[in-house]
């Protein structure tokens, strides 16, 4: 039987359970920087016990349940928009915007996603370094189509159409779009479609650069090194039941990415 010193056991336990607070966060997505200043401290690594979690009463009015479901769906789509925007802005090489439509009026999401995934496999086989983010959009008649942002070189529309095999394709350059992430995320509807509830809302390749999140002292250092001479491109204050007042601002870095101090 192996014996461990008591102090080692205590330190190990503390390392697994230790939490710390911060009131400043910076998210760097390429040249776009978001700054969050919280009135109330945020606790990192803190997880509530099961007895602390809010439980939904067993008996709820049907209208209350519908309202809660709608609110959860709204929060879900907002989180997805933010994730897409940051991911795209972190990958400046994504500069080809493609719309994929079906000649057949396909409204079944499972069928549509299967066809789309097969298309991505064929496209990746031809272009092994493919990077992409794709979102699903429903037309008013219920038909599905896909918006794909990728890093393909110049490709003739007819060539992609042969790989797609399903219908019309439109390819656009977006060189003049400042915030490509916001441009792409707008294609998610304001109200999430019932068919997408609790399902994947966008697709992405695994070789994308992730946005960088800095908190506390590292966030303060980043601001001092990179943002003091810049003017925010956007500012607002909002309130949350968890964080109370939050001052939010967005900056666009003028520096070359390799000179950014993280």
C-alpha positions in Angstrom: 0.0 0.0 0.0 1.4 3.4 -1.1 1.2 6.2 1.5 1.0 9.8 0.5 1.9 12.7 2.9 -1.2 14.4 4.2 0.0 17.9 3.1 0.4 16.6 -0.5 -3.2 15.3 -0.4 -4.5 18.7 0.8 -2.6 20.6 -1.8 -3.8 18.3 -4.6 -7.4 18.7 -3.4 -7.1 22.5 -3.3 -5.6 22.6 -6.8 -8.7 20.8 -8.1 -11.2 22.9 -6.3 -9.5 26.4 -6.1 -11.5 29.3 -7.6 -10.4 32.8 -8.2 -12.2 36.1 -9.0 -11.7 38.6 -11.7 -13.5 41.8 -12.8 -11.9 42.3 -16.2 -11.9 40.2 -19.4 -10.5 40.6 -22.8 -11.3 38.5 -25.9 -9.0 38.8 -28.8 -10.4 37.6 -32.2 -7.8 38.5 -34.8 -7.7 42.3 -34.9 -11.0 42.6 -33.0 -10.8 43.0 -29.3 -13.7 42.9 -26.8 -13.3 44.3 -23.3 -15.6 43.4 -20.4 -15.4 45.4 -17.2 -17.6 43.8 -14.5 -19.0 45.5 -11.5 -19.3 42.2 -9.7 -16.5 39.7 -9.5 -16.6 36.6 -11.8 -15.5 33.4 -10.2 -13.3 31.2 -12.5 -13.5 27.4 -12.1 -16.4 27.7 -9.7 -19.1 25.0 -10.1 -22.3 25.0 -8.2 -23.3 21.9 -6.2 -26.4 20.1 -7.4 -28.4 21.4 -4.4 -27.5 25.0 -5.4 -28.7 24.6 -9.0 -32.0 26.1 -9.8 -34.5 23.4 -10.5 -37.6 23.9 -12.6 -40.8 23.1 -10.7 -42.5 19.9 -11.8 -45.8 21.7 -12.4 -45.6 24.7 -14.6 -48.2 26.4 -16.7 -47.9 25.5 -20.4 -47.5 29.2 -21.4 -44.7 29.6 -18.8 -43.0 26.5 -20.3 -43.3 27.9 -23.8 -41.9 31.2 -22.7 -38.9 29.5 -21.0 -38.2 27.4 -24.0 -38.3 30.5 -26.2 -35.9 32.4 -23.9 -33.5 29.4 -23.9 -33.6 29.3 -27.7 -32.9 33.0 -27.9 -29.9 32.7 -25.5 -28.6 29.7 -27.5 -28.7 31.6 -30.8 -27.0 34.6 -29.3 -24.2 32.5 -27.9 -23.8 30.8 -31.3 -23.6 34.2 -33.1 -20.9 35.3 -30.7 -18.9 32.0 -31.2 -19.2 32.3 -35.0 -18.2 36.0 -35.0 -15.1 35.4 -32.8 -14.0 32.3 -34.7 -14.2 33.9 -38.1 -12.5 37.1 -37.0 -9.6 34.9 -35.6 -9.1 33.4 -39.1 -8.5 36.2 -41.6 -7.8 33.7 -44.4 -11.5 32.9 -44.6 -12.3 35.2 -47.5 -14.6 33.3 -49.9 -18.3 33.4 -49.2 -20.3 30.7 -50.7 -24.1 30.0 -50.8 -25.2 26.4 -51.4 -28.8 25.8 -52.4 -30.8 22.7 -53.3 -32.6 22.2 -56.7 -35.0 19.9 -54.7 -37.1 21.6 -52.0 -35.3 19.9 -49.0 -36.7 20.9 -45.7 -35.5 17.9 -43.6 -32.5 19.1 -41.5 -31.1 15.6 -41.0 -31.1 14.9 -44.7 -29.7 18.4 -45.6 -26.9 18.1 -43.1 -25.9 14.6 -44.4 -25.6 16.0 -47.9 -23.6 19.0 -46.7 -21.2 16.8 -44.7 -20.6 14.6 -47.8 -19.9 17.7 -49.8 -17.3 18.9 -47.2 -15.6 15.5 -47.4 -15.3 15.7 -51.2 -14.1 19.3 -51.0 -11.5 18.5 -48.3 -10.3 15.6 -50.4 -9.6 18.0 -53.3 -8.4 20.9 -51.0 -6.7 19.2 -48.0 -5.9 22.6 -46.3 -9.5 23.7 -46.4 -10.7 25.8 -43.5 -14.4 26.8 -43.2 -17.3 27.9 -41.1 -20.8 27.2 -42.3 -24.3 28.2 -41.1 -27.7 26.9 -41.9 -30.5 29.2 -43.0 -34.2 28.4 -43.7 -35.9 30.2 -46.6 -39.5 31.4 -46.0 -40.8 28.4 -47.9 -39.0 26.1 -45.4 -36.2 25.1 -47.8 -32.7 24.7 -46.3 -29.6 26.3 -47.7 -26.0 26.7 -46.4 -23.7 29.7 -46.2 -20.1 28.7 -46.2 -17.1 30.9 -45.5 -13.8 29.3 -46.5 -10.2 29.8 -47.5 -10.4 28.4 -51.0 -8.1 29.9 -53.7 -9.7 31.1 -56.9 -12.1 28.3 -58.1 -14.5 28.4 -61.0 -18.1 28.2 -60.0 -18.7 25.2 -62.2 -16.0 23.2 -60.4 -17.6 23.7 -57.0 -21.1 23.0 -58.5 -19.8 19.6 -59.7 -18.6 18.8 -56.1 -21.8 20.1 -54.6 -24.0 18.1 -57.0 -27.3 19.5 -55.6 -28.2 22.8 -57.2 -27.3 26.5 -57.5 -24.0 27.9 -56.0 -23.0 31.5 -55.6 -19.5 32.6 -54.7 -18.6 36.1 -53.5 -15.5 37.8 -52.3 -15.8 39.8 -49.0 -12.5 41.7 -49.1 -14.3 45.0 -48.3 -16.2 43.7 -45.2 -14.6 45.0 -42.0 -16.2 42.6 -39.5 -16.6 39.3 -41.4 -17.7 37.5 -38.3 -20.7 39.8 -37.8 -21.5 39.6 -41.5 -21.6 35.8 -41.4 -23.4 35.4 -38.1 -26.3 37.6 -39.3 -27.5 34.7 -41.4 -28.7 32.9 -38.3 -32.3 34.0 -37.9 -33.4 36.2 -35.0 -35.7 33.4 -33.9 -34.2 30.0 -34.0 -36.1 27.5 -36.2 -37.9 24.8 -34.2 -36.0 22.2 -36.3 -32.7 23.5 -34.9 -33.6 23.4 -31.2 -31.0 21.4 -29.3 -29.2 20.7 -32.5 -26.0 21.8 -34.2 -26.4 25.4 -35.5 -23.2 25.7 -37.5 -20.3 23.6 -38.9 -16.6 24.3 -38.8 -13.3 22.7 -39.6 -11.0 21.6 -36.8 -8.0 23.5 -38.1 -9.2 27.0 -37.2 -7.4 29.4 -34.9 -9.3 29.9 -31.7 -9.9 33.4 -30.2 -7.8 34.2 -27.1 -9.4 35.0 -23.7 -7.5 36.9 -21.1 -8.7 37.6 -17.6 -7.6 39.6 -14.6 -4.0 40.8 -14.6 -3.3 39.4 -18.1 -6.3 41.3 -19.4 -5.0 44.5 -17.8 -1.6 44.0 -19.3 -3.0 43.5 -22.7 -5.0 46.8 -22.5 -1.9 48.7 -21.3 0.2 47.3 -24.1 -2.3 47.5 -27.0 -5.4 49.6 -26.4 -4.5 52.8 -24.5 -4.0 54.8 -27.7 -7.0 53.4 -29.5 -10.6 54.7 -29.5 -13.4 52.1 -29.1 -15.4 51.4 -32.3 -18.4 50.4 -30.1 -19.4 50.8 -26.5 -22.4 49.8 -24.4 -23.4 49.0 -20.8 -25.6 46.1 -20.0 -26.9 44.3 -16.9 -27.0 40.6 -15.9 -28.4 38.9 -12.9 -25.1 37.1 -12.4 -22.6 40.0 -13.1 -24.8 43.1 -12.5 -23.4 46.0 -14.5 -21.0 45.3 -17.4 -19.2 47.9 -19.4 -18.5 46.5 -22.8 -16.3 48.0 -25.5 -14.9 46.8 -28.9 -11.6 47.9 -30.4 -9.9 47.2 -33.8 -6.2 46.8 -33.6 -4.1 48.7 -36.1 -1.0 46.6 -35.3 0.1 43.7 -37.4 -1.0 40.5 -35.7 2.5 39.2 -35.0 3.2 42.4 -33.0 0.2 42.1 -30.6 1.3 41.7 -27.0 -0.6 38.8 -25.4 
